[in-house]
């Protein structure tokens, strides 16, 4: 009765779609497992404005710990610099970022 009938074949388009779906699932699994910054490091954006806002907030709320002790990572596009708001505002090599010194918070040296 089933003699002479052929089995259903998968078309080339279906195979390509299955392969693409598997690749996308693998990328998603790896991204969520190890983190997107490690998987796609070239997508990091400069965060100078974010650091300026965070330091301004720490100054305006007179939070000595946040302004003087919390390390912040400033990304300028090519480099990542780690320092505190106090360091960013007082060191001459960081003056190009425009992070202003805080007059209401005094950091112990």
Residue, then its C-alpha position, 0 to 999 in steps of 0.5 A: x500500500x505504501x509502496x512507491x511513496x516518497x518521504x517528505x523532504x526538507x527544502x533548502x530554505x527550511x534547513x537554513x532557517x533552522x540553522x539560523x535559529x540555532x545560531x541565534x539561540x546559542x548567541x542568546x544563551x551565551x550572552x545571558x550566561x557570561x554577560x553581554x559586555x564580555x560577549x560584545x565588548x565593542x558595543x560599550x558606549x562612553x559614559x562621561x555624562x553619566x559619571x558627571x551626573x552621578x558625581x553632581x548628585x553625590x555633591x548636591x546631596x553632600x554624600x561624602x562616601x559616594x563622592x570620595x570613596x566609591x570607585x567609578x569607571x569612566x569610559x571615554x570610548x577607547x579607555x576605561x578609567x577607574x577613580x572616585x569623583x574626587x579624583x576625577x574633579x581634582x586631577x589635571x589629566x581628567x580636566x577634559x571630562x568637565x567633572x566639577x569639584x564639589x565645595x560642600x564635600x571635603x574628602x580626607x586625604 
